[in-house]
Amino acid sequence: MSRLLNVNSYHYRRGGSDVVYLEHAALMERAGWQVGYFSMQHPKNLPTPWSRHFVDELEFGHDYGLLQKLAMAGKVVHSFEAQRRLRGLLAEFPAQVAHLHCIYHHLSPSILGTLQAAGVKVVLTAHDLKIACPAYKMLNAGGICERCRDGSVLNVVRQRCIRGSLGASAIVAVESGVQRWLGSYRRHVDRIVVPSRFFLEKFVQWGWPRERFVHIPNYVDSSAFAPDFTPGDHVLYFGRLAPEKGVATLIDAAARAGVPLRIAGTGPEEAALRALAQRSGGRVEFLGFCAGQALHDAVRSARAVVLPSEWYENAPMSVLESMALGKPVVGADIGGIPELIAAGDTGWLFPSGDAPALADTLRQVMGLPDTTLAAMGRAARAHVTTHYNQPAYLQAMLALYASLGVPLPTATQAPATTP
């Protein structure tokens, strides 16, 4: 029996990385794997018999007392509880490979050595830049930041990189310093999966050996997305309303271009963005939180979807999902976004943070004939169906596991070449 342990801080669909964690496990189960789970207790968790081994809930936004906060800080750096509970799980479920997603700060990198000591091969999907950047985004209030590449992790404290908080930044600086000293990720992770080539090259720039990485793109199941190629009369942004997403730049650009804009999502910047939209004089409609069919309907009604990010995006699922729904995408030329968009064919690229350039692009989108937009939408769907599909993802993962000496289920075969 081939046994896979799937590891992530949250066991419910909280964000994009959590969706990948759950979808990856479901895909492997269909391919014949026996799958176990290790995560954190949470009221929203999906039911699983493995939850009895999960660590206690740890949520940094809760109102904890001083002693509880000190205990939390200790767990961020090194969680003895996570190690103990993981050993108990492995005694019952002797996995051959563990696939990790987001494990900090709730599980902590302390579990990496526990897995390796048990003879488990360790694969990590890098959903963000944490193994290089202590603050995991290479971003702070001043914009893109790579000070820690050649400097001290104390830059996290100096720049208040974690939510602008001195305390939170200090805890993360200590955690990162300890993990660098221990070499937790470098010593105990066998392979790192990167969904974008941009992330791979960025990690290499930060001193990681290229051979530790495998580029395996994300995928969408196009059959679950019913497209509509008819262009609407507005552009759409959907996602989190946070500073790094560039929504303020988009509101400015849409007002300059006189283009109607709809925004689907919530987040810490919502109030400020609503006020900005009112001051701009643009035609901006906030749809609030949208998911499932409501989100699909919002995308299908648009002329194009805009992703105006101002940080190093990895391989955003919003681009792939929009294309699967038959819509071209306007994307900022930052991070892994340009890898997903064929400019002039499936969408457009503009300089990140450049409102006038984005306004020019939006005018172009609105001025193109509907037949041209529909053709681009069809090309976009064909692009994701051909290059970002489930079978390709599965075969690449099986090749990776096989290359580590992990036995595959008898019902599946590893491809002849490794990814």
Sequence and secondary structure as in RCSB ss.txt:
>XXXX:A:sequence
MSRLLNVNSYHYRRGGSDVVYLEHAALMERAGWQVGYFSMQHPKNLPTPWSRHFVDELEFGHDYGLLQKLAMAGK
VVHSFEAQRRLRGLLAEFPAQVAHLHCIYHHLSPSILGTLQAAGVKVVLTAHDLKIACPAYKMLNAGGICERCRD
GSVLNVVRQRCIRGSLGASAIVAVESGVQRWLGSYRRHVDRIVVPSRFFLEKFVQWGWPRERFVHIPNYVDSSAF
APDFTPGDHVLYFGRLAPEKGVATLIDAAARAGVPLRIAGTGPEEAALRALAQRSGGRVEFLGFCAGQALHDAVR
SARAVVLPSEWYENAPMSVLESMALGKPVVGADIGGIPELIAAGDTGWLFPSGDAPALADTLRQVMGLPDTTLAA
MGRAARAHVTTHYNQPAYLQAMLALYASLGVPLPTATQAPATTP
>XXXX:A:secstr
  EEEEE S SS  SHHHHHHHHHHHHHHHTT EEEEE B  TT    GGGGGSB    TTS   HHHHHHHHHH
HH  HHHHHHHHHHHHHS  SEEEE   TTTT THHHHHHHHTT EEEEE SSSTTT TTSSSEETTEE  GGGT
S TTHHHHTTTTTT HHHHHHHHHHHHHHHHHTHHHHH SEEEESSHHHHHHHHHTT  GGGEEE      GGG 
    S  SSEEEES   GGGTHHHHHHHHHHHT  EEEE   TTHHHHHHHHHHHT  EEEEES  HHHHHHHHH
TSSEEEE   S     HHHHHHHHTT  EEEESSTTHHHH  BTTTEEEE TT HHHHHHHHHHHHHS HHHHHH
HHHHHHHHHHHHS HHHHHHHHHHHHHHTT    TT    SS  
